[in-house]
């Protein structure tokens, strides 16, 4: 860990300080820390705060340099400099004095309020960039009856991390333009915290390397993990794949990435992801061309992982898609979206990352309520790709349930020429289980955008579904639906809410369903494509 690496240096420094000639009293006092301000002046446990002042010391020295909140040690700081400290309010903290300590003594106490509410609830995004040709957004939705403050920590790959605070009104959705928050030419991960589960998504639009245009969007990871899995991935001609890793913790992460190929071969490489930073792996450059590849990520510290891909599919349809990783392989996966209509190619990618062969049953749920079954075997540490069009036939809207006798990972890529006007591709990881509620922070019916809500009722009973559309002015519109057992159903949101609306969506069903949202677009009437997100359940 970081302290262990620097421990001999700290011991030598301490010895020099103890054996040096005594400093004049005025000099010693001048080096005692001074707190000028803390921002914000009050915060919840688990959120970062900024301490400004002087004489903190250029480095946080173990045992000598620390911050306490009413006597509770805040541990290793996110940032420590002579005039600027960023720390997390400890879970055990209470209102009272904040004190900064270093080799030369303690600062004067600075009064600080800790809100008496539960600790902050985080969510995480590993990918993000404001490089030339990229526009990144963060959408936040607050479904509660009171305003909440979101704290967003920007983990910048090659620069200083930044913290911003945003007030999200009750029952409202807020858009944040990341380029204007951190500047241009930055690779960045995000940590979003609040005292309630605010719902977030991160859409990005791009002209990738000045050749492929489109956009992608993902729901957040709701927790860190020491393992992440990805079923899809390819370095075939026309595809460029990346792996993005974010370390929101206080210690550097030693990471092992295993690339698993279709022939059963594998390659494992080590990486180090610094504390409170983001790291990117160029998969094409790492494994070479013309390979289909699944990925397993193992870390000695909890981290977050996403996998973006940019492509020209069959040399015709260019775009990009992305997904968060799966923190664990599972026996069952669900997908609400899917279609084999004219202009759509749908695929299902299954990876078996562990030591047993898997026998898999795939159920294709059609819009008519009919089902088609398929049975496949996936050998240990291999990946299999299924062309859904060839299984269910053309002109079918289709949802999928995957059941395996051994834990696997599942993703669903789709490539399209939407209405013969916008081409691209989308991708989603499967849902782990049906839920009684799903939330979508992103969504719009502005000019150049067409939004769809896709629902699956995987149960044996009819499902009463209530869809609440939430607009930026906190007004709402409700739609009631009835889904037959096993039915896949689509809602064209533009027709329901009308044009030129930014809209978050809240889907409820006591029976438990699965929900995804797809957007097709021409962004700025220049970058066409599509993106998809799985809803976030509470």
KADADA-V112257 format. One record per residue. N is the residue number from 1. RES is the residue in one letter. SS is DSSP state (@ for helix, = for strand, . for the rest). PSI is psi as a letter, one per 20 degrees, with the letter a starting at -180 (none if undefined). OMEGA is omega in radians with two decimals (999 if undefined). Layout:
BEGIN
{{N	RES	SS	PSI	OMEGA} {N	RES	SS	PSI	OMEGA}}
END
This chain:
BEGIN
{{1	X	.	r	-3.04} {2	X	@	g	-3.10} {3	X	@	h	-3.11} {4	X	@	h	-3.13} {5	X	@	h	-3.05} {6	X	@	j	-3.02} {7	X	@	g	3.13} {8	X	@	h	3.11} {9	X	@	g	-3.13} {10	X	@	h	3.12} {11	X	@	g	3.12} {12	X	@	g	3.13} {13	X	@	g	3.13} {14	X	@	g	3.13} {15	X	@	g	3.12} {16	X	@	g	3.13} {17	X	@	g	-3.06} {18	X	@	h	-3.08} {19	X	@	i	-3.13} {20	X	.	q	3.07} {21	X	.	q	-3.13} {22	X	.	p	3.09} {23	X	.	q	3.05} {24	X	.	q	-3.06} {25	X	@	h	-3.12} {26	X	@	h	3.13} {27	X	@	g	3.13} {28	X	@	g	-3.13} {29	X	@	h	-3.11} {30	X	@	h	-3.10} {31	X	.	j	3.01} {32	X	.	p	-3.10} {33	X	.	q	3.08} {34	X	=	p	3.07} {35	X	=	p	3.08} {36	X	=	h	-3.05} {37	X	=	q	2.99} {38	X	=	p	-3.13} {39	X	=	p	-0.11} {40	X	.	r	-3.08} {41	X	.	i	3.08} {42	X	=	q	-3.08} {43	X	=	r	3.09} {44	X	.	q	3.01} {45	X	.	q	3.12} {46	X	.	i	3.10} {47	X	.	q	3.13} {48	X	=	q	3.03} {49	X	=	q	-3.12} {50	X	=	p	3.08} {51	X	=	p	3.14} {52	X	=	q	-3.13} {53	X	=	b	-3.10} {54	X	=	q	3.05} {55	X	.	k	3.04} {56	X	.	h	-3.01} {57	X	.	q	-3.08} {58	X	.	h	3.13} {59	X	.	q	2.99} {60	X	.	o	-3.11} {61	X	.	p	-3.13} {62	X	.	q	3.14} {63	X	.	h	-3.06} {64	X	.	h	-3.05} {65	X	.	p	-3.13} {66	X	=	r	3.10} {67	X	=	p	3.08} {68	X	=	q	3.04} {69	X	=	o	-3.09} {70	X	.	l	3.07} {71	X	.	i	-3.12} {72	X	=	p	-3.10} {73	X	=	p	-3.13} {74	X	.	i	3.10} {75	X	.	b	-3.08} {76	X	.	p	-3.13} {77	X	.	q	2.99} {78	X	.	g	3.09} {79	X	=	p	3.05} {80	X	=	o	3.03} {81	X	.	r	-3.06} {82	X	.	h	-3.06} {83	X	.	j	-2.94} {84	X	=	p	3.11} {85	X	=	p	2.99} {86	X	=	p	3.12} {87	X	=	r	3.06} {88	X	=	p	3.07} {89	X	.	p	-3.06} {90	X	.	q	3.14} {91	X	.	h	-3.11} {92	X	.	j	-3.04} {93	X	.	q	3.01} {94	X	.	r	-3.14} {95	X	.	q	-3.12} {96	X	=	a	-3.04} {97	X	=	p	2.92} {98	X	=	p	-3.11} {99	X	=	p	3.01} {100	X	=	p	-3.11} {101	X	=	q	3.00} {102	X	=	a	-3.08} {103	X	.	h	-2.99} {104	X	.	i	3.08} {105	X	=	a	-3.06} {106	X	=	q	3.04} {107	X	.	r	2.94} {108	X	.	q	3.14} {109	X	.	q	3.11} {110	X	=	o	-3.02} {111	X	=	p	-3.07} {112	X	=	q	-3.13} {113	X	=	p	3.01} {114	X	=	o	-3.12} {115	X	.	p	-3.14} {116	X	.	m	3.09} {117	X	.	r	3.12} {118	X	.	q	3.10} {119	X	.	q	-3.10} {120	X	.	q	3.12} {121	X	=	o	-3.06} {122	X	=	r	2.82} {123	X	=	r	-2.89} {124	X	=	q	2.99} {125	X	=	p	-3.11} {126	X	.	h	-3.07} {127	X	.	r	3.07} {128	X	.	p	3.10} {129	X	=	q	3.03} {130	X	.	k	3.09} {131	X	.	r	-3.14} {132	X	.	p	-3.13} {133	X	.	j	3.13} {134	X	=	p	2.99} {135	X	=	p	-3.05} {136	X	=	p	-3.13} {137	X	=	q	2.95} {138	X	=	p	3.10} {139	X	=	p	-3.09} {140	X	=	p	-3.12} {141	X	=	p	3.13} {142	X	=	o	-3.10} {143	X	.	j	-2.98} {144	X	.	r	-3.04} {145	X	.	j	3.11} {146	X	.	q	3.13} {147	X	.	q	3.05} {148	X	=	q	3.11} {149	X	=	p	3.07} {150	X	=	p	3.01} {151	X	=	p	-3.13} {152	X	=	o	3.06} {153	X	=	p	3.13} {154	X	=	o	3.13} {155	X	=	n	-3.01} {156	X	=	p	-3.04} {157	X	.	g	-3.07} {158	X	.	l	3.14} {159	X	.	a	-3.12} {160	X	.	p	3.04} {161	X	.	q	-3.13} {162	X	=	q	3.13} {163	X	=	p	3.09} {164	X	=	q	-3.14} {165	X	=	p	-3.09} {166	X	=	p	3.06} {167	X	=	p	-3.12} {168	X	=	o	-3.09} {169	X	.	r	3.11} {170	X	.	p	3.06} {171	X	.	l	-3.10} {172	X	=	r	3.10} {173	X	=	p	-3.10} {174	X	=	p	3.08} {175	X	=	p	3.11} {176	X	=	p	3.13} {177	X	=	o	-3.00} {178	X	@	h	3.14} {179	X	@	g	-3.12} {180	X	@	i	-3.12} {181	X	@	h	-3.05} {182	X	@	i	-3.13} {183	X	.	a	-3.04} {184	X	.	r	3.04} {185	X	.	l	3.10} {186	X	.	p	2.88} {187	X	=	p	-2.94} {188	X	=	q	2.93} {189	X	=	r	-3.07} {190	X	=	q	2.91} {191	X	=	p	-3.12} {192	X	=	p	3.12} {193	X	=	q	3.04} {194	X	=	r	-3.11} {195	X	.	i	2.97} {196	X	.	r	3.11} {197	X	.	n	2.97} {198	X	.	q	-3.07} {199	X	=	p	-2.95} {200	X	=	q	2.93} {201	X	=	q	-3.12} {202	X	=	n	3.03} {203	X	=	q	3.06} {204	X	=	p	3.09} {205	X	=	q	-2.93} {206	X	=	q	2.79} {207	X	=	n	-2.96} {208	X	=	o	3.14} {209	X	.	k	3.08} {210	X	.	k	-3.13} {211	X	.	h	-3.12} {212	X	=	p	-3.12} {213	X	=	q	3.10} {214	X	=	b	-3.13} {215	X	=	q	3.00} {216	X	=	r	-3.06} {217	X	=	q	3.07} {218	X	=	q	2.91} {219	X	=	r	-3.09} {220	X	.	r	2.84} {221	X	=	p	-3.12} {222	X	.	i	3.09} {223	X	.	r	2.98} {224	X	.	r	3.14} {225	X	=	q	3.04} {226	X	=	i	3.06} {227	X	=	q	3.04} {228	X	=	q	-3.11} {229	X	=	q	3.06} {230	X	=	p	-3.12} {231	X	.	h	-3.08} {232	X	.	r	3.08} {233	X	.	p	3.11} {234	X	=	q	3.03} {235	X	.	k	3.09} {236	X	.	r	-3.14} {237	X	.	p	-3.12} {238	X	.	j	3.13} {239	X	=	p	3.03} {240	X	=	p	-3.00} {241	X	=	q	3.13} {242	X	=	q	3.02} {243	X	=	p	-3.10} {244	X	=	p	-3.11} {245	X	=	p	3.10} {246	X	=	p	3.11} {247	X	=	n	-3.13} {248	X	.	j	-3.09} {249	X	.	r	-3.04} {250	X	.	i	-3.09} {251	X	.	q	3.06} {252	X	.	q	-3.10} {253	X	=	p	3.00} {254	X	=	o	-2.95} {255	X	=	p	3.02} {256	X	=	p	3.12} {257	X	=	p	3.12} {258	X	=	p	3.10} {259	X	=	o	-3.06} {260	X	=	p	-3.02} {261	X	=	r	-3.03} {262	X	.	h	-3.11} {263	X	.	j	3.13} {264	X	.	i	3.06} {265	X	.	q	-3.13} {266	X	=	q	3.10} {267	X	=	p	-3.13} {268	X	=	p	-3.12} {269	X	=	q	3.14} {270	X	=	q	3.06} {271	X	=	q	3.03} {272	X	=	p	3.12} {273	X	=	o	-3.09} {274	X	.	q	3.09} {275	X	.	p	3.09} {276	X	.	k	3.12} {277	X	=	r	-3.13} {278	X	=	q	-3.10} {279	X	=	q	-3.08} {280	X	=	p	3.09} {281	X	=	p	3.04} {282	X	=	o	-3.02} {283	X	@	g	3.12} {284	X	@	g	-3.12} {285	X	@	h	-3.08} {286	X	@	g	-3.02} {287	X	@	i	-3.13} {288	X	.	r	-3.03} {289	X	.	r	2.95} {290	X	.	l	3.13} {291	X	.	p	2.89} {292	X	=	p	-2.95} {293	X	=	p	2.92} {294	X	=	r	-3.02} {295	X	=	p	2.94} {296	X	=	p	3.13} {297	X	=	p	3.07} {298	X	=	p	-3.07} {299	X	=	q	3.07} {300	X	=	i	3.05} {301	X	=	q	3.10} {302	X	=	p	-3.13} {303	X	=	a	3.11} {304	X	=	q	-3.09} {305	X	=	p	3.00} {306	X	=	q	3.13} {307	X	=	o	3.00} {308	X	=	q	3.05} {309	X	=	p	3.08} {310	X	=	q	-2.92} {311	X	=	r	2.81} {312	X	=	o	-3.02} {313	X	=	p	-3.11} {314	X	.	k	-3.13} {315	X	.	j	-3.03} {316	X	.	g	-2.96} {317	X	=	o	-3.10} {318	X	=	q	-3.09} {319	X	=	b	3.02} {320	X	=	q	3.02} {321	X	=	r	-2.99} {322	X	=	q	2.98} {323	X	=	q	2.88} {324	X	=	q	3.07} {325	X	.	r	2.98} {326	X	=	p	3.14} {327	X	.	i	3.13} {328	X	.	q	2.94} {329	X	.	q	-3.06} {330	X	=	r	3.11} {331	X	=	h	-3.04} {332	X	=	p	3.07} {333	X	=	q	-3.14} {334	X	=	q	3.05} {335	X	=	p	-3.14} {336	X	.	h	-3.10} {337	X	.	q	3.08} {338	X	.	q	3.10} {339	X	=	q	3.04} {340	X	.	k	3.09} {341	X	.	r	-3.13} {342	X	.	p	-3.13} {343	X	.	j	-3.14} {344	X	=	p	2.96} {345	X	=	p	-3.11} {346	X	=	p	-3.13} {347	X	=	q	3.01} {348	X	=	p	-3.12} {349	X	=	p	-3.11} {350	X	=	p	3.12} {351	X	=	p	3.11} {352	X	=	n	-2.97} {353	X	.	i	-2.99} {354	X	.	a	-2.88} {355	X	.	j	3.11} {356	X	.	q	3.01} {357	X	.	q	-3.09} {358	X	=	p	3.00} {359	X	=	p	-2.92} {360	X	=	p	2.99} {361	X	=	p	3.13} {362	X	=	p	3.10} {363	X	=	p	3.10} {364	X	=	o	-3.14} {365	X	=	o	-3.11} {366	X	=	r	-3.13} {367	X	.	h	3.13} {368	X	.	i	-3.05} {369	X	.	i	3.10} {370	X	.	q	3.14} {371	X	=	q	3.01} {372	X	=	p	-3.12} {373	X	=	q	3.03} {374	X	=	q	-3.13} {375	X	=	p	-3.12} {376	X	=	q	3.03} {377	X	=	q	3.09} {378	X	=	o	3.13} {379	X	.	q	3.12} {380	X	.	p	3.07} {381	X	.	k	3.04} {382	X	=	r	3.12} {383	X	=	q	-3.13} {384	X	=	q	-3.13} {385	X	=	p	-3.11} {386	X	=	p	3.07} {387	X	=	o	-2.99} {388	X	@	h	3.14} {389	X	@	h	-3.09} {390	X	@	i	-3.13} {391	X	@	g	-3.02} {392	X	@	i	-3.13} {393	X	.	r	-3.07} {394	X	.	r	2.99} {395	X	.	l	3.11} {396	X	.	p	2.86} {397	X	=	p	-2.93} {398	X	=	p	2.94} {399	X	=	r	-3.00} {400	X	=	p	2.91} {401	X	=	p	3.14} {402	X	=	p	3.09} {403	X	=	p	-3.10} {404	X	=	q	3.08} {405	X	=	i	3.13} {406	X	=	p	-3.04} {407	X	=	p	3.11} {408	X	=	a	3.10} {409	X	=	q	-3.05} {410	X	=	p	3.02} {411	X	=	q	-3.10} {412	X	=	n	3.01} {413	X	=	q	3.04} {414	X	=	q	3.09} {415	X	=	q	-2.91} {416	X	=	q	2.84} {417	X	=	n	-2.95} {418	X	=	o	3.14} {419	X	.	k	-3.14} {420	X	.	k	3.12} {421	X	.	h	3.13} {422	X	=	p	-3.14} {423	X	=	q	-3.13} {424	X	=	b	-3.13} {425	X	=	q	3.07} {426	X	=	r	3.11} {427	X	=	q	3.04} {428	X	=	q	2.88} {429	X	=	q	-3.13} {430	X	.	q	2.98} {431	X	=	q	-3.13} {432	X	.	h	-3.09} {433	X	.	q	2.97} {434	X	.	q	-3.14} {435	X	=	q	3.08} {436	X	=	i	3.14} {437	X	=	q	3.06} {438	X	=	q	-3.12} {439	X	=	p	3.07} {440	X	=	p	-3.14} {441	X	.	h	-3.09} {442	X	.	q	3.08} {443	X	.	p	3.12} {444	X	=	q	3.02} {445	X	.	k	3.08} {446	X	.	r	3.13} {447	X	.	p	-3.11} {448	X	.	j	3.14} {449	X	=	p	3.01} {450	X	=	p	-3.00} {451	X	=	p	3.12} {452	X	=	q	3.02} {453	X	=	p	-3.08} {454	X	=	p	-3.03} {455	X	=	q	3.05} {456	X	=	p	2.97} {457	X	.	n	-3.09} {458	X	.	j	-3.05} {459	X	.	a	-3.12} {460	X	.	i	-3.14} {461	X	.	q	3.03} {462	X	.	q	-3.13} {463	X	=	o	2.98} {464	X	=	p	-3.05} {465	X	=	p	3.04} {466	X	=	p	3.12} {467	X	=	p	3.10} {468	X	=	p	3.09} {469	X	=	p	-3.01} {470	X	=	p	-3.06} {471	X	=	r	-3.02} {472	X	.	h	3.09} {473	X	.	j	3.09} {474	X	.	j	2.99} {475	X	.	r	-3.06} {476	X	=	r	3.02} {477	X	=	p	-3.08} {478	X	=	p	3.10} {479	X	=	p	3.13} {480	X	=	p	-3.10} {481	X	=	q	3.04} {482	X	=	o	-3.13} {483	X	=	p	3.08} {484	X	.	q	3.08} {485	X	.	p	3.12} {486	X	.	j	-3.02} {487	X	.	q	2.96} {488	X	=	p	-3.00} {489	X	=	q	3.14} {490	X	=	q	3.05} {491	X	=	p	3.05} {492	X	=	o	-2.97} {493	X	@	h	3.13} {494	X	@	h	-3.13} {495	X	@	h	-3.08} {496	X	@	g	-2.99} {497	X	@	i	-3.12} {498	X	.	r	-3.04} {499	X	.	r	2.97} {500	X	.	l	3.08} {501	X	.	p	2.86} {502	X	=	p	-2.93} {503	X	=	p	2.90} {504	X	=	q	-3.05} {505	X	=	p	3.09} {506	X	=	o	-3.10} {507	X	=	p	-3.13} {508	X	=	q	3.02} {509	X	=	p	-3.12} {510	X	=	h	-3.09} {511	X	=	i	-3.10} {512	X	=	o	-3.13} {513	X	=	a	3.06} {514	X	=	q	-3.06} {515	X	=	p	2.99} {516	X	=	r	3.10} {517	X	=	p	3.10} {518	X	=	q	3.07} {519	X	=	p	3.01} {520	X	=	q	-2.91} {521	X	=	r	2.81} {522	X	=	n	-3.03} {523	X	=	p	-3.06} {524	X	.	k	-3.09} {525	X	.	k	-3.09} {526	X	.	g	-3.06} {527	X	=	o	-3.09} {528	X	=	q	3.13} {529	X	=	b	3.12} {530	X	=	q	3.00} {531	X	=	r	-2.99} {532	X	=	q	3.06} {533	X	=	q	2.93} {534	X	=	q	3.08} {535	X	.	r	3.06} {536	X	=	p	3.10} {537	X	.	q	-3.07} {538	X	.	none	999}}
END
